Amino acid sequence: MCAFALHLAFPLTTWWWLAPFSIAGLVWAWSSLPPRAAALVGYASGLLFFTLGFAWFGETAGALIGPAAPVLDLGPAIFEALAFAFAAAVTSFAARRCDARVVPFVAAAAFTLGEQVRSTSAFGVPLEQLGTTMVDSPLRPLAAFAGGYGLTFATTLLGAALGWWLVDRDDARRARTAIVVWAGVAVCAALAYAVWPARHYAPPARRVAAVQGGITQTIKRSDAGLALALDRYTTMTVALRAQHPTLVLWPETVITTDLLASPPLRTRFARLAVSLGATLYAGGFWDNGKKYENALLIFDPRVNQHDVAVLYVKEQLVPFAEYIPGPGWLRSLPYANQIGAFQPGTNPVETYAGATALICWESLFGDIAHARLKDDPSLILIATDDAWFGTTEGPYEHAQAATLRAVETGRWVLRAGATGISGIVAPDGTWTQRSTLGSVATIVGDVGVAAPGPYATLGPAPIGLAMTAIVVLPFIVARVRGRRAR
């Protein structure tokens, strides 16, 4: 029941206020059970939570693999649920070995650490992060100081303190701990808001635009899809001329052909950029014969008026969707031919003229966005094709990630989705422009300079170290005290 309630904190319902109470129920159960039983209950809860959360994976792709479609939802959930099992086991051990006053902190840190571990590396799945949905809550300012994982920790700490008290409501120490935790989180959020740099960002002065063609995945994949995309995106971009944008962003892979092998198309786009007097980012494919890549072609009339100026290739691909990691014989498995054959790119230039690009999946990784800050961009571009997921919760959760990236980095974000959601996000997480899902739309607005908080400097690594310390140190203290007592 609590795992289901926690799912409701995410889109489409987005009842974020349910999150701490759902965690309270989980911690109550985990701390009441022996470690092994707690881990099993935690795994079962996680399996339900992630299966529900990943249900949108197969919205379009499921049709490609027929009876095997449930694998798209259940397969990743089987592995991601281990994070819940870890948090449950640690909580149970802490309830039996640690000082009662620190158990909620250990439980919250274990949950956060599990989320961070499962969301990192090339095989990470940074979805259903509690911090992502909580960015729409009053805790948002904390993300500028501790990132999305800080939001996760604060939320789970609220729930853990409540759940730990419910185990024994007559324990005065637990009651005091719960009161102190809830008051402390409220005070921290208020202080974070008071000194939040993004509250006072400079007025935006640079005009940018995003084009949302509204072409669904089934049409895009048809023979007529390319012609439709070329006509629609060109026409909509030409119409922006009167708005005088300095940069125009198209979504991921809207041009469904190999642009390396299509010099006339590249010339056409270069001339379009010249006519606008703007830099144009066009999503398409790039096949040099050795590597098939998902790319953004950057047409800058100041640099090259006849061809692409710079190429940005997607570096972090979706495993088992865009490529198959591992040995080549895996391609012989059933339905493996439905998996993309992309290869990750390496980009000598990741930030161009103050803007750094993230293609779809990349924008979900907070560590990738933070790594891009080394070039000090003022603008983050997110080009995505969420048409794969129809009108499910997927596009909404992905858009929430753009809000979180803006707050974490203190940067403006320009987002272009093939069918939505497109828009402009200010450094404080406010969407100054936002399209509706499934529509045909152009987004035009202004962006400005960065207004970063401490997290933009610290990044996720110190948060992970802090969570590890909170998990480990209470057990060390308890063991030392036990030895002294003996």
KOLNU-248464 format. One record per residue (C-alpha): residue in three letters; x, y, z. Coordinates in Angstrom, 1 decimal. Example, Ala and Ser with C-alpha at 12.3 -4.5 7.8 and 13.67 -1.06 7.14 Angstrom:
<atoms>
<'ALA',<12.3,-4.5,7.8>> <'SER',<13.7,-1.1,7.1>> 
</atoms>
This chain:
<atoms>
<'MET',<0.0,0.0,0.0>> <'CYS',<2.8,2.4,0.9>> <'ALA',<4.7,1.6,-2.3>> <'PHE',<1.5,2.3,-4.3>> <'ALA',<1.0,5.6,-2.4>> <'LEU',<4.6,6.5,-3.1>> <'HIS',<4.0,6.0,-6.8>> <'LEU',<1.1,8.5,-6.6>> <'ALA',<3.7,11.2,-5.6>> <'PHE',<4.9,11.0,-9.2>> <'PRO',<3.2,12.1,-12.4>> <'LEU',<0.4,11.8,-13.5>> <'THR',<-1.1,12.5,-10.1>> <'THR',<2.0,14.3,-8.7>> <'TRP',<0.7,14.2,-5.1>> <'TRP',<4.2,14.9,-3.7>> <'TRP',<2.8,15.4,-0.2>> <'LEU',<2.1,11.7,-0.1>> <'ALA',<5.8,10.9,-0.2>> <'PRO',<6.9,11.4,3.4>> <'PHE',<3.8,9.5,4.7>> <'SER',<4.4,6.6,2.3>> <'ILE',<8.0,6.5,3.5>> <'ALA',<6.7,6.5,7.1>> <'GLY',<4.8,3.3,6.4>> <'LEU',<7.7,1.6,4.7>> <'VAL',<10.1,2.5,7.6>> <'TRP',<7.6,1.4,10.1>> <'ALA',<7.4,-2.0,8.4>> <'TRP',<11.1,-2.3,7.8>> <'SER',<12.2,-1.4,11.3>> <'SER',<9.6,-3.8,12.8>> <'LEU',<11.0,-6.8,10.9>> <'PRO',<14.3,-8.8,11.2>> <'PRO',<16.8,-7.7,8.6>> <'ARG',<16.2,-10.6,6.2>> <'ALA',<12.5,-10.3,6.3>> <'ALA',<12.8,-6.5,6.0>> <'ALA',<14.9,-6.9,2.9>> <'LEU',<12.4,-9.2,1.3>> <'VAL',<9.5,-6.8,2.1>> <'GLY',<11.6,-3.9,0.9>> <'TYR',<12.3,-5.7,-2.4>> <'ALA',<8.6,-6.6,-2.9>> <'SER',<7.7,-2.9,-2.2>> <'GLY',<10.4,-1.7,-4.6>> <'LEU',<9.3,-4.2,-7.3>> <'LEU',<5.7,-2.9,-7.2>> <'PHE',<6.9,0.8,-7.0>> <'PHE',<9.2,0.5,-10.0>> <'THR',<6.9,-1.7,-12.1>> <'LEU',<4.2,0.9,-11.7>> <'GLY',<6.7,3.7,-12.3>> <'PHE',<8.2,2.2,-15.4>> <'ALA',<4.8,1.3,-17.0>> <'TRP',<5.2,4.0,-19.6>> <'PHE',<8.3,2.3,-21.1>> <'GLY',<6.3,0.1,-23.4>> <'GLU',<3.8,2.7,-24.6>> <'THR',<5.2,2.6,-28.1>> <'ALA',<8.1,0.3,-27.9>> <'GLY',<6.0,-2.5,-26.5>> <'ALA',<4.3,-2.9,-29.9>> <'LEU',<7.6,-3.8,-31.5>> <'ILE',<8.2,-6.9,-29.3>> <'GLY',<4.7,-8.2,-28.9>> <'PRO',<4.3,-10.7,-26.1>> <'ALA',<7.7,-9.7,-24.6>> <'ALA',<6.4,-6.2,-23.9>> <'PRO',<6.1,-6.7,-20.1>> <'VAL',<9.9,-7.2,-20.0>> <'LEU',<10.2,-3.4,-20.6>> <'ASP',<8.5,-2.7,-17.3>> <'LEU',<9.3,-5.6,-15.1>> <'GLY',<12.9,-6.2,-16.3>> <'PRO',<14.4,-2.9,-15.1>> <'ALA',<12.2,-3.1,-11.9>> <'ILE',<13.8,-6.4,-10.9>> <'PHE',<17.1,-4.7,-10.6>> <'GLU',<16.0,-1.3,-9.3>> <'ALA',<14.1,-2.8,-6.5>> <'LEU',<17.4,-3.9,-4.9>> <'ALA',<17.7,-0.2,-3.8>> <'PHE',<14.6,-0.6,-1.6>> <'ALA',<15.9,-4.0,-0.3>> <'PHE',<19.2,-2.3,0.7>> <'ALA',<17.4,0.5,2.5>> <'ALA',<15.1,-1.9,4.3>> <'ALA',<17.9,-4.1,5.5>> <'VAL',<19.9,-1.2,6.8>> <'THR',<16.9,0.3,8.5>> <'SER',<16.2,-3.0,10.3>> <'PHE',<19.8,-3.4,11.4>> <'ALA',<19.9,0.2,12.6>> <'ALA',<16.7,-0.3,14.6>> <'ARG',<18.3,-3.2,16.5>> <'ARG',<21.9,-1.8,16.9>> <'CYS',<21.9,1.9,16.8>> <'ASP',<20.9,4.7,19.2>> <'ALA',<17.1,5.2,18.7>> <'ARG',<17.6,8.9,17.9>> <'VAL',<19.7,8.2,14.8>> <'VAL',<17.7,5.5,13.2>> <'PRO',<15.6,7.8,11.0>> <'PHE',<18.8,9.5,9.8>> <'VAL',<20.3,6.1,8.9>> <'ALA',<17.2,4.9,7.1>> <'ALA',<16.9,8.2,5.1>> <'ALA',<20.6,8.1,4.2>> <'ALA',<20.4,4.4,3.1>> <'PHE',<17.4,5.2,0.9>> <'THR',<19.1,8.2,-0.6>> <'LEU',<22.4,6.3,-1.1>> <'GLY',<20.5,3.5,-2.9>> <'GLU',<18.8,6.0,-5.2>> <'GLN',<22.2,7.6,-6.0>> <'VAL',<23.9,4.3,-6.7>> <'ARG',<21.1,3.1,-9.0>> <'SER',<21.1,6.4,-10.9>> <'THR',<24.8,6.6,-11.7>> <'SER',<27.0,5.1,-14.4>> <'ALA',<26.3,4.0,-18.0>> <'PHE',<23.8,1.4,-16.7>> <'GLY',<22.1,3.6,-14.2>> <'VAL',<18.4,4.2,-14.4>> <'PRO',<17.8,7.7,-12.9>> <'LEU',<14.0,7.5,-13.0>> <'GLU',<11.5,7.5,-10.2>> <'GLN',<13.9,9.6,-8.1>> <'LEU',<12.1,11.0,-5.1>> <'GLY',<14.1,14.2,-5.4>> <'THR',<12.8,14.8,-9.0>> <'THR',<9.1,14.8,-8.0>> <'MET',<9.8,16.8,-4.8>> <'VAL',<11.3,19.6,-6.8>> <'ASP',<7.7,20.8,-7.2>> <'SER',<7.3,20.9,-3.4>> <'PRO',<8.2,23.6,-0.9>> <'LEU',<11.5,21.8,-0.4>> <'ARG',<12.7,23.0,-3.8>> <'PRO',<15.3,25.6,-2.6>> <'LEU',<17.2,22.7,-0.9>> <'ALA',<18.1,21.4,-4.3>> <'ALA',<20.3,24.5,-4.9>> <'PHE',<22.3,23.5,-1.9>> <'ALA',<22.2,19.7,-1.8>> <'GLY',<20.8,18.7,-5.2>> <'GLY',<18.1,16.2,-6.0>> <'TYR',<19.6,13.7,-3.6>> <'GLY',<19.3,16.3,-0.9>> <'LEU',<15.6,16.6,-1.6>> <'THR',<15.4,12.8,-1.4>> <'PHE',<17.2,12.7,1.9>> <'ALA',<15.0,15.5,3.4>> <'THR',<11.8,13.8,2.3>> <'THR',<12.8,10.3,3.5>> <'LEU',<14.0,11.8,6.8>> <'LEU',<10.6,13.3,7.4>> <'GLY',<8.9,10.0,6.7>> <'ALA',<11.5,7.9,8.6>> <'ALA',<11.2,10.0,11.7>> <'LEU',<7.4,9.6,11.6>> <'GLY',<7.5,5.9,10.8>> <'TRP',<10.1,5.2,13.6>> <'TRP',<7.9,7.0,16.1>> <'LEU',<4.9,5.0,15.0>> <'VAL',<6.7,1.7,15.9>> <'ASP',<6.6,2.8,19.6>> <'ARG',<4.5,5.9,20.2>> <'ASP',<5.2,5.8,23.9>> <'ASP',<9.0,6.3,23.4>> <'ALA',<9.7,10.0,24.3>> <'ARG',<13.0,9.9,22.5>> <'ARG',<11.4,8.9,19.2>> <'ALA',<8.7,11.6,19.6>> <'ARG',<11.3,14.3,20.3>> <'THR',<13.3,13.1,17.3>> <'ALA',<10.3,13.3,15.0>> <'ILE',<9.5,16.8,16.2>> <'VAL',<13.1,18.0,15.8>> <'VAL',<13.4,16.4,12.4>> <'TRP',<10.2,18.0,11.0>> <'ALA',<11.0,21.4,12.5>> <'GLY',<14.6,21.1,11.4>> <'VAL',<13.7,20.3,7.7>> <'ALA',<11.2,23.2,7.7>> <'VAL',<13.8,25.6,9.1>> <'CYS',<16.4,24.4,6.6>> <'ALA',<14.0,24.9,3.7>> <'ALA',<13.1,28.4,4.9>> <'LEU',<16.8,29.3,5.3>> <'ALA',<17.6,27.9,1.9>> <'TYR',<14.8,30.0,0.4>> <'ALA',<16.0,33.1,2.1>> <'VAL',<19.6,32.9,0.8>> <'TRP',<18.8,31.2,-2.5>> <'PRO',<20.8,33.0,-5.3>> <'ALA',<18.2,32.1,-7.9>> <'ARG',<15.6,34.2,-6.2>> <'HIS',<17.3,37.3,-7.5>> <'TYR',<18.5,36.2,-11.0>> <'ALA',<19.3,39.0,-13.4>> <'PRO',<16.6,39.9,-15.9>> <'PRO',<16.9,37.7,-19.0>> <'ALA',<18.0,39.4,-22.2>> <'ARG',<18.8,36.8,-24.8>> <'ARG',<15.9,35.6,-27.0>> <'VAL',<15.8,31.8,-27.7>> <'ALA',<13.2,29.5,-29.2>> <'ALA',<12.2,25.8,-29.3>> <'VAL',<10.1,24.1,-32.0>> <'GLN',<7.7,21.3,-31.1>> <'GLY',<6.5,19.7,-34.2>> <'GLY',<3.9,17.4,-32.6>> <'ILE',<4.7,14.4,-34.8>> <'THR',<3.8,11.2,-33.1>> <'GLN',<6.1,8.2,-33.1>> <'THR',<4.0,6.1,-35.4>> <'ILE',<3.9,8.9,-38.0>> <'LYS',<7.6,9.7,-37.5>> <'ARG',<8.6,6.1,-38.3>> <'SER',<6.5,6.0,-41.5>> <'ASP',<7.8,6.7,-45.0>> <'ALA',<6.1,10.1,-45.0>> <'GLY',<7.4,11.1,-41.6>> <'LEU',<10.7,12.6,-42.9>> <'ALA',<8.9,14.8,-45.5>> <'LEU',<6.4,15.9,-42.9>> <'ALA',<9.2,16.8,-40.4>> <'LEU',<11.2,18.7,-43.0>> <'ASP',<8.2,20.8,-44.0>> <'ARG',<6.8,21.4,-40.5>> <'TYR',<10.1,22.2,-38.7>> <'THR',<11.3,24.4,-41.6>> <'THR',<8.0,26.3,-41.8>> <'MET',<7.7,26.8,-38.1>> <'THR',<11.3,28.0,-37.8>> <'VAL',<10.9,30.5,-40.6>> <'ALA',<7.9,31.9,-38.8>> <'LEU',<10.2,32.7,-35.9>> <'ARG',<12.1,35.3,-38.0>> <'ALA',<10.0,38.2,-36.7>> <'GLN',<10.8,37.2,-33.1>> <'HIS',<14.6,37.6,-33.7>> <'PRO',<15.8,34.6,-31.7>> <'THR',<19.6,34.1,-31.3>> <'LEU',<19.2,30.3,-30.9>> <'VAL',<16.6,27.8,-32.1>> <'LEU',<16.4,24.3,-30.7>> <'TRP',<14.7,21.3,-32.5>> <'PRO',<14.0,18.1,-30.6>> <'GLU',<16.0,14.9,-30.7>> <'THR',<16.1,12.9,-34.0>> <'VAL',<13.3,14.9,-35.7>> <'ILE',<15.2,14.5,-39.0>> <'THR',<15.0,10.7,-39.5>> <'THR',<17.8,10.3,-42.0>> <'ASP',<21.6,10.1,-42.0>> <'LEU',<22.6,13.8,-42.3>> <'LEU',<26.2,13.0,-43.0>> <'ALA',<25.0,11.4,-46.2>> <'SER',<22.7,14.3,-47.0>> <'PRO',<24.7,17.4,-47.9>> <'PRO',<21.7,19.1,-49.5>> <'LEU',<19.8,18.9,-46.2>> <'ARG',<22.7,20.3,-44.3>> <'THR',<23.0,23.2,-46.7>> <'ARG',<19.3,23.8,-46.4>> <'PHE',<19.5,24.0,-42.6>> <'ALA',<22.6,26.2,-42.8>> <'ARG',<20.7,28.7,-45.1>> <'LEU',<17.8,28.6,-42.7>> <'ALA',<20.1,29.6,-39.9>> <'VAL',<21.5,32.4,-42.0>> <'SER',<18.0,33.7,-42.8>> <'LEU',<17.2,33.8,-39.1>> <'GLY',<20.6,35.2,-38.1>> <'ALA',<20.5,32.5,-35.3>> <'THR',<22.2,29.4,-34.3>> <'LEU',<20.1,26.3,-35.2>> <'TYR',<20.3,23.0,-33.3>> <'ALA',<18.8,20.2,-35.4>> <'GLY',<18.3,16.7,-34.1>> <'GLY',<19.1,13.8,-36.5>> <'PHE',<21.3,10.8,-37.2>> <'TRP',<25.0,10.7,-38.1>> <'ASP',<26.5,7.6,-39.7>> <'ASN',<30.2,7.8,-40.6>> <'GLY',<30.3,4.1,-41.6>> <'LYS',<31.9,3.0,-38.3>> <'LYS',<29.5,4.6,-35.8>> <'TYR',<25.8,5.3,-36.0>> <'GLU',<25.1,8.2,-33.7>> <'ASN',<22.3,10.3,-32.2>> <'ALA',<23.3,13.8,-32.8>> <'LEU',<22.5,17.5,-32.7>> <'LEU',<23.9,19.4,-35.7>> <'ILE',<24.7,23.0,-34.8>> <'PHE',<24.4,25.4,-37.7>> <'ASP',<26.0,28.8,-36.8>> <'PRO',<26.0,31.4,-39.6>> <'ARG',<28.8,33.2,-38.0>> <'VAL',<31.1,30.2,-38.5>> <'ASN',<29.8,28.4,-41.6>> <'GLN',<27.0,29.6,-43.8>> <'HIS',<26.9,26.4,-46.0>> <'ASP',<27.2,23.4,-43.6>> <'VAL',<27.2,22.3,-40.0>> <'ALA',<29.5,24.2,-37.7>> <'VAL',<29.7,21.8,-34.8>> <'LEU',<28.4,18.4,-34.0>> <'TYR',<27.2,17.2,-30.6>> <'VAL',<26.7,13.5,-30.3>> <'LYS',<24.8,11.8,-27.5>> <'GLU',<27.3,10.4,-25.0>> <'GLN',<25.0,8.5,-22.6>> <'LEU',<22.8,6.0,-24.4>> <'VAL',<19.9,4.0,-23.0>> <'PRO',<21.2,0.5,-22.5>> <'PHE',<19.0,-2.2,-24.1>> <'ALA',<17.0,0.5,-26.0>> <'GLU',<19.5,2.5,-28.0>> <'TYR',<22.3,-0.2,-27.9>> <'ILE',<23.1,-3.6,-26.5>> <'PRO',<26.0,-3.5,-24.1>> <'GLY',<28.2,-6.6,-24.1>> <'PRO',<29.3,-9.2,-26.6>> <'GLY',<28.1,-9.2,-30.2>> <'TRP',<26.3,-12.5,-29.9>> <'LEU',<23.6,-10.8,-27.8>> <'ARG',<22.2,-9.5,-31.1>> <'SER',<21.1,-13.1,-31.9>> <'LEU',<18.7,-13.1,-29.0>> <'PRO',<14.9,-12.9,-29.6>> <'TYR',<13.7,-9.3,-30.3>> <'ALA',<17.3,-8.0,-30.2>> <'ASN',<16.9,-6.7,-33.7>> <'GLN',<14.4,-4.2,-32.4>> <'ILE',<17.1,-2.6,-30.2>> <'GLY',<18.9,0.4,-31.7>> <'ALA',<22.5,0.1,-32.9>> <'PHE',<23.7,3.5,-31.8>> <'GLN',<27.2,4.1,-30.4>> <'PRO',<28.0,6.7,-27.7>> <'GLY',<29.7,9.8,-28.9>> <'THR',<32.8,11.6,-27.7>> <'ASN',<32.6,15.4,-28.1>> <'PRO',<35.7,17.6,-28.2>> <'VAL',<33.2,20.5,-27.7>> <'GLU',<30.3,19.9,-25.2>> <'THR',<29.5,23.6,-24.6>> <'TYR',<29.2,25.9,-27.6>> <'ALA',<28.8,29.7,-27.3>> <'GLY',<27.6,29.5,-23.7>> <'ALA',<25.1,26.7,-24.3>> <'THR',<25.6,23.0,-23.4>> <'ALA',<23.4,20.3,-24.9>> <'LEU',<21.9,17.2,-23.3>> <'ILE',<20.0,14.8,-25.5>> <'CYS',<17.0,13.1,-23.9>> <'TRP',<18.3,10.4,-21.4>> <'GLU',<21.3,12.5,-20.6>> <'SER',<19.2,15.2,-18.9>> <'LEU',<18.0,12.7,-16.3>> <'PHE',<21.6,12.3,-14.9>> <'GLY',<22.4,15.0,-12.4>> <'ASP',<26.1,14.1,-12.5>> <'ILE',<26.3,14.6,-16.3>> <'ALA',<24.7,18.1,-16.0>> <'HIS',<27.0,19.0,-13.2>> <'ALA',<30.1,17.8,-15.2>> <'ARG',<29.1,20.2,-17.9>> <'LEU',<29.4,23.2,-15.6>> <'LYS',<33.2,23.0,-16.0>> <'ASP',<32.7,25.1,-19.1>> <'ASP',<30.5,27.6,-17.2>> <'PRO',<27.5,27.6,-19.6>> <'SER',<24.7,30.0,-19.0>> <'LEU',<22.1,27.9,-20.8>> <'ILE',<21.4,24.1,-20.8>> <'LEU',<19.7,22.8,-23.9>> <'ILE',<17.5,19.6,-23.7>> <'ALA',<16.5,18.0,-26.9>> <'THR',<14.2,15.0,-26.5>> <'ASP',<11.8,12.7,-28.3>> <'ASP',<9.2,11.8,-25.7>> <'ALA',<6.8,10.8,-28.4>> <'TRP',<7.8,7.2,-27.6>> <'PHE',<5.7,7.5,-24.4>> <'GLY',<2.5,9.1,-25.7>> <'THR',<0.4,10.8,-23.0>> <'THR',<1.6,8.7,-20.1>> <'GLU',<3.5,9.9,-17.0>> <'GLY',<6.8,9.6,-18.8>> <'PRO',<7.0,13.0,-20.6>> <'TYR',<5.8,14.7,-17.4>> <'GLU',<8.5,13.1,-15.2>> <'HIS',<11.1,13.9,-17.8>> <'ALA',<10.0,17.5,-17.8>> <'GLN',<10.3,17.5,-14.0>> <'ALA',<13.9,16.5,-14.4>> <'ALA',<14.5,19.7,-16.4>> <'THR',<13.1,21.7,-13.5>> <'LEU',<15.6,19.9,-11.2>> <'ARG',<18.5,20.5,-13.5>> <'ALA',<17.7,24.2,-13.6>> <'VAL',<17.6,24.5,-9.8>> <'GLU',<20.7,22.3,-9.2>> <'THR',<22.9,24.1,-11.7>> <'GLY',<21.4,27.6,-11.3>> <'ARG',<21.2,27.8,-15.1>> <'TRP',<18.4,28.6,-17.6>> <'VAL',<17.1,25.5,-19.4>> <'LEU',<15.6,25.5,-22.9>> <'ARG',<13.7,22.3,-23.6>> <'ALA',<12.4,21.0,-27.0>> <'GLY',<10.3,17.8,-27.0>> <'ALA',<9.0,16.3,-30.2>> <'THR',<5.5,16.1,-28.9>> <'GLY',<6.2,18.1,-25.7>> <'ILE',<6.7,19.2,-23.1>> <'SER',<8.8,22.1,-24.4>> <'GLY',<9.6,25.3,-22.6>> <'ILE',<12.0,27.6,-20.8>> <'VAL',<13.0,27.1,-17.2>> <'ALA',<14.5,29.8,-15.0>> <'PRO',<17.3,29.1,-12.5>> <'ASP',<14.7,29.0,-9.7>> <'GLY',<12.8,26.2,-11.4>> <'THR',<10.0,28.4,-12.7>> <'TRP',<8.8,27.6,-16.2>> <'THR',<8.5,31.0,-17.9>> <'GLN',<7.2,29.3,-21.1>> <'ARG',<5.7,25.8,-21.3>> <'SER',<3.8,23.9,-24.0>> <'THR',<1.1,21.3,-23.6>> <'LEU',<1.8,17.7,-24.4>> <'GLY',<0.8,16.5,-27.8>> <'SER',<0.4,19.9,-29.4>> <'VAL',<2.2,21.7,-32.2>> <'ALA',<3.9,24.7,-30.7>> <'THR',<6.8,27.2,-30.8>> <'ILE',<8.3,28.4,-27.6>> <'VAL',<9.9,31.9,-27.7>> <'GLY',<11.3,33.6,-24.6>> <'ASP',<14.3,35.2,-23.0>> <'VAL',<17.1,33.6,-21.0>> <'GLY',<19.9,35.2,-19.0>> <'VAL',<23.0,34.6,-16.9>> <'ALA',<23.5,31.9,-14.3>> <'ALA',<22.5,32.2,-10.7>> <'PRO',<24.2,29.1,-9.1>> <'GLY',<23.9,27.9,-5.6>> <'PRO',<26.5,25.9,-3.6>> <'TYR',<25.4,22.6,-5.3>> <'ALA',<26.6,23.8,-8.6>> <'THR',<30.1,23.8,-7.2>> <'LEU',<29.9,20.8,-4.9>> <'GLY',<28.1,18.3,-7.2>> <'PRO',<26.7,14.9,-6.2>> <'ALA',<29.9,13.3,-4.9>> <'PRO',<30.0,15.0,-1.5>> <'ILE',<26.3,14.1,-1.0>> <'GLY',<27.1,10.5,-1.7>> <'LEU',<30.0,10.6,0.8>> <'ALA',<27.8,12.3,3.4>> <'MET',<25.1,9.6,3.0>> <'THR',<27.7,6.9,3.3>> <'ALA',<29.0,8.4,6.5>> <'ILE',<25.5,8.8,8.0>> <'VAL',<24.9,5.1,7.3>> <'VAL',<28.2,3.8,8.5>> <'LEU',<29.2,5.9,11.5>> <'PRO',<26.2,5.1,13.8>> <'PHE',<27.1,1.4,13.5>> <'ILE',<30.7,2.1,14.3>> <'VAL',<29.7,4.1,17.4>> <'ALA',<27.3,1.4,18.5>> <'ARG',<30.0,-1.3,18.2>> <'VAL',<32.5,0.8,20.1>> <'ARG',<30.0,1.4,22.9>> <'GLY',<29.1,-2.3,23.0>> <'ARG',<32.8,-3.2,23.5>> <'ARG',<33.2,-0.7,26.3>> <'ALA',<30.1,-2.0,28.0>> <'ARG',<31.5,-5.6,27.9>> 
</atoms>
